[in-house]
Amino acid sequence: MAWRTQLFKQTFACLENDKSPLGVVGIPMDYTGSYKPGSRFAPQRIRDSACNIELYSLFTGIFLEDIGFKDYGDVILPPGDIEGSLEKIKLVMRNIIEEHSGLLLVLGGEHLITYPVVEVIKDKIDELVIFDAHLDARSEYLGSKLNHATFLRRLLDEGVNVIHIGSRAYSRDEYEYVSSRDNIKVINVLEAFKNIKLEDLGRVYISIDMDVFDPSIAPGVSNPEPFGLSHYVLLSILRELFEKSTSVIGVDVVEVNPLVDVNGETSVLAAKLLIEVSGLYLAKKSFK
């Protein structure tokens, strides 16, 4: 198929299974970062990290080595071409989603990648759940209306329903904008540390910006922000999301920056998160 020529093949966790319900695709886009570039290297580094940790889900007791992953590889992007890259991502994602009926794990890349992914699947989801230190809801940033700091505003303008968790860094513009919208619920970092109880959700897509964690836990991110979440708080919320949703369509992990990481800690954490997410998906599927 022609769309497959737009992919560079690699393997998550060094465990390929073409029949696995767990699909993986990398999107090494790193064009609009305004602080520390380097997230384009994250998809391969996360894959390498997954190859070197145990594939056991602590939260569900499931051994992922018995399941494996269907890895589609990385989307090949035209260097420096933002609009062209977004269209390429949409092309590839449409075809993967048409082919793959299970959970899709998306490896970023900067957070702008969530925009074209959600554009493709927005008719298939009822809620977009974002974990992020930042709202990314500016009207424009540095003269651009389409970048890592504005993508959520574009999606909200299109009517996508959003639950935003873990935020602690706002501009006045985006805070006032978000406060005026009825299609976003913001659970800031102080509220997230409490025992969050979510209402029943429908079909969900989850986006995890690794800067939602405290920098002491995840130092390798492009825009670190102090006073972040801990491992277990985020995992507990993820478990609640899976329990309350009718289905989780996909999960992306974005803004890992291997160039500023310490001993690969953030890439390993991202890989471990995806293993736990996969376990939660499989446990829910078996329960049904």
C-alpha positions in Angstrom: 0.0 0.0 0.0 1.3 3.5 -0.9 0.8 4.9 2.6 3.3 2.3 4.0 6.1 3.9 2.0 5.6 6.9 4.4 6.9 4.8 7.3 10.4 3.8 8.5 10.1 0.5 10.3 11.3 -0.1 13.8 10.1 -2.3 16.7 8.8 -1.4 20.2 10.1 -3.6 23.0 11.9 -5.8 20.4 8.8 -8.0 20.4 7.0 -8.0 17.1 3.6 -9.6 16.7 1.6 -8.7 13.6 -1.6 -10.0 15.3 -1.2 -8.1 18.5 -4.1 -5.8 19.6 -1.4 -3.3 20.6 -0.3 -1.1 17.7 2.6 1.4 17.8 3.5 4.3 15.6 6.2 6.9 16.0 5.9 10.6 14.9 9.3 12.2 15.3 8.1 15.8 14.7 10.1 18.5 16.4 9.6 21.7 14.4 7.8 24.2 16.7 9.6 23.7 20.0 10.5 27.1 21.6 12.9 26.0 24.4 14.8 22.8 24.1 14.8 20.9 20.7 15.3 17.2 20.6 12.0 15.4 20.8 12.4 14.0 17.3 14.8 11.4 18.8 12.2 10.2 21.3 10.4 7.5 19.4 13.5 5.4 18.8 14.8 6.0 22.3 11.5 5.0 23.9 11.5 1.8 21.8 15.1 1.0 22.9 14.1 1.6 26.5 11.2 -0.8 26.1 13.6 -3.4 24.8 15.6 -3.3 28.0 13.0 -3.4 30.8 10.6 -6.2 31.8 7.3 -6.3 30.0 5.2 -6.9 33.1 2.3 -4.6 34.1 2.4 -4.0 37.8 -1.1 -2.6 37.9 -2.8 -5.5 36.2 -0.4 -8.5 36.6 -0.3 -9.0 32.8 2.9 -10.2 31.0 3.1 -8.2 27.8 5.8 -10.6 26.5 2.9 -13.0 25.9 1.2 -10.4 23.7 3.8 -8.4 21.8 3.3 -5.3 19.7 2.4 -4.5 16.1 4.8 -1.7 15.3 4.1 0.3 12.2 7.4 2.3 12.5 7.9 6.0 12.3 6.2 8.5 10.0 8.7 9.9 7.5 8.2 13.7 7.7 9.4 16.4 5.2 12.0 18.4 7.1 10.9 21.8 8.3 7.5 21.6 6.6 4.9 21.9 9.3 1.8 21.9 7.1 3.1 19.1 4.9 4.0 17.1 8.0 0.6 17.5 9.5 -1.0 16.2 6.3 1.4 13.3 6.1 0.6 12.3 9.7 -3.2 12.4 8.9 -2.6 10.2 5.8 -0.7 7.6 7.7 -3.0 7.7 10.8 -6.2 7.3 8.7 -4.8 4.1 7.2 -3.5 2.7 10.4 -6.7 3.3 12.2 -8.7 1.7 9.4 -6.4 -1.4 9.6 -5.8 -1.7 13.4 -8.8 -2.3 15.6 -7.0 -2.4 19.0 -5.2 0.1 21.1 -2.9 2.5 19.3 0.2 3.8 21.1 1.7 6.9 19.5 5.3 8.0 20.3 6.0 11.7 19.9 7.6 14.0 19.0 6.4 17.4 20.2 2.8 17.9 21.5 1.6 19.3 18.2 1.4 15.7 16.9 -1.7 15.3 19.0 -3.5 17.8 16.7 -3.5 15.8 13.5 -4.1 12.5 15.3 -7.2 13.8 17.0 -8.3 15.5 13.8 -8.4 12.0 12.2 -10.2 10.2 15.1 -12.4 13.0 16.5 -15.6 11.3 15.2 -14.5 8.1 16.9 -14.0 9.6 20.4 -16.2 11.4 23.0 -13.4 12.8 25.1 -9.8 13.8 24.7 -7.9 13.5 28.0 -4.7 15.4 28.3 -2.0 15.2 31.0 0.2 18.3 30.7 1.9 21.0 32.8 0.8 23.5 30.2 -2.6 24.3 28.7 -1.3 24.8 25.2 -4.3 26.9 24.4 -2.8 30.2 23.3 -4.4 32.0 20.4 -0.9 32.3 18.8 2.7 31.9 19.9 5.6 33.7 18.4 3.4 34.7 15.5 2.2 31.2 14.7 -1.3 29.8 15.3 -0.3 26.2 14.8 2.4 24.9 17.2 3.0 23.1 20.4 1.6 26.0 22.5 -1.6 26.5 20.5 -2.8 23.0 19.3 -5.4 22.5 22.1 -7.0 25.9 21.3 -7.5 24.7 17.7 -9.1 21.5 18.8 -11.4 23.3 21.3 -12.4 25.7 18.6 -13.5 22.6 16.6 -15.7 21.4 19.4 -13.5 18.5 20.8 -14.4 17.7 24.4 -11.4 17.8 26.7 -10.4 16.8 30.3 -7.1 18.5 31.1 -5.1 17.1 34.1 -2.0 18.2 35.9 -1.7 21.8 34.7 0.3 24.4 36.6 1.6 26.9 34.0 -0.8 29.4 32.3 -0.7 32.6 30.2 -3.5 35.1 30.9 -4.8 34.7 27.4 -5.2 30.9 27.5 -6.5 30.9 31.1 -9.3 33.3 30.2 -10.1 31.4 27.0 -10.3 28.0 28.7 -12.4 29.5 31.5 -14.9 30.7 28.9 -15.3 27.3 27.2 -17.9 24.7 28.2 -16.1 21.8 26.3 -13.1 21.6 28.6 -12.7 20.6 32.3 -9.4 21.6 33.9 -8.1 19.6 36.8 -5.0 21.4 37.9 -2.0 19.8 39.6 -3.2 20.5 43.2 -6.6 18.9 42.4 -4.9 16.0 40.7 -3.1 15.1 43.9 -6.4 14.6 45.5 -8.5 11.4 45.0 -10.0 12.3 41.6 -13.4 10.7 40.8 -14.4 10.9 37.2 -17.8 10.5 35.8 -18.6 7.8 33.3 -16.8 8.4 30.0 -17.5 7.2 26.5 -14.7 6.6 23.9 -11.5 8.2 25.0 -8.1 9.2 23.5 -5.4 10.0 26.0 -2.4 12.3 25.5 0.5 12.3 28.0 2.9 15.2 27.9 5.8 14.0 30.0 6.3 17.4 31.5 3.2 16.7 33.6 5.6 14.8 35.9 7.8 16.7 38.3 11.3 17.3 36.6 12.9 15.3 39.4 11.1 12.3 38.0 11.2 13.2 34.3 14.1 15.5 33.6 14.3 14.8 29.9 11.5 17.0 28.6 11.6 20.1 26.3 9.7 22.4 28.7 10.2 21.4 32.3 7.9 22.8 34.9 8.4 22.4 38.7 5.7 21.0 41.1 4.5 18.2 38.9 2.8 14.8 39.4 4.3 11.6 40.8 4.4 8.2 39.1 1.7 6.7 41.2 -0.7 9.6 41.1 -0.7 9.6 37.3 -1.0 5.8 37.1 -3.9 5.8 39.5 -5.7 8.4 37.4 -5.0 6.4 34.3 -6.6 3.3 35.9 -9.6 5.4 36.8 -9.9 6.6 33.2 -9.8 3.0 31.9 -12.4 1.9 34.4 -14.8 4.8 33.6 -14.5 4.8 29.8 -16.4 2.5 27.5 -13.2 2.2 25.5 -9.7 3.8 25.1 -8.9 4.3 21.4 -5.3 5.3 21.8 -2.6 6.9 23.9 0.2 9.2 22.9 3.3 10.1 24.9 5.0 13.3 23.8 7.7 15.8 24.6 10.4 13.3 25.7 13.7 14.9 24.9 16.6 12.5 24.9 19.1 15.3 24.3 18.5 16.7 27.8 17.6 13.5 29.6 19.6 12.1 32.6 20.6 8.4 32.2 17.7 7.8 29.9 15.3 8.1 32.9 12.5 9.9 31.0 12.6 7.5 28.0 12.4 4.5 30.4 9.5 6.1 32.3 7.7 6.7 29.0 8.2 3.1 27.9 7.0 1.8 31.3 3.9 4.0 31.1 3.0 2.5 27.7 3.4 -1.0 29.2 1.1 -0.2 32.1 -1.4 1.4 29.6 -1.3 -1.7 27.5 -1.9 -3.8 30.6 -4.9 -1.7 31.5 -6.3 -2.0 28.0 -5.9 -5.8 28.0 -7.4 -6.2 31.4 -10.5 -4.2 30.4 -10.8 -6.1 27.2 -10.6 -9.4 29.0 -13.2 -8.2 31.6 -15.7 -7.5 28.8 
